[in-house]
């Protein structure tokens, strides 16, 4: 079992975020974390890191997302300023999505999270297995 983290090792970068005591519903960054932490947003942001993609390309790359959910997620990412949408005057019209500078600024922190997940996946899978075996 891993040893507990010292106070100095515990996320000093987020110590300045002040939430209202035990009431996390009023935490000022909650809405942003909800957006980038939802089921599809992070995946789509990572898909767009290599450059603009058409809707159909994103749809094929994430086959388990419905067309409606893909549309809604892209719209939410656009609303929050992470993704730009460009419509081309073709027949039929084509639409392309790309990261904005704000969306690109999210790639470095996401890379750290992805690296952490890859490094810790074996331990997490082992913990899940142990937990599932102990449950009646």
ZIFEN-V992446 format. One line per field, one symbol per residue. phi: phi as a letter, one per 20 degrees, with the letter a starting at -180 (. if undefined). A space follows every 10 residues. Layout:
BEGIN
phi->???
END
This chain:
BEGIN
phi->.fffffgfee kffdfefddf leeffdffdg ffffffdffd gffffffefe pgcfgfffff fcfeefffff gfffffffge necddcddec dfgdccdbfe gffffeffff fffffffffd ggffffffff fffeff
END
